[in-house]
Amino acid sequence: MRVPYFPEAPSLAVINEIKYYMVLSVLKKMLADGVITSENYKGSTVAIAEKYRVSRYDI
């Protein structure tokens, strides 16, 4: 996928990738701390990837 780069106004695809990465970082921390289970983590990563229309990082 080719996404044009405009520093003054990043594309929606780039913003969604950043948002997904931020949520994924929080989920990984919660998993490491035992706040959520592995099943919840996997389900959440799928749901969040679908919400932001990005590919999952941990496939």
Phi, psi and omega in degrees: 000126178261119180247121179295146182251118175231104185301330181284339179209088181299150181288161180297326179297319179292317179298318179295323176298318180295315179299316180298316180297321179296315179294319179298321177298318178295316179297320178297320179294317178296322178294316180295326180276355179082015180286323178237160179272169179297323179295317178296321179298312181297317179296322180292320180296323178294313183296317181291321178297320178293322180299314182269000179056051178233167175278144178292144180279332187255038179287000000 
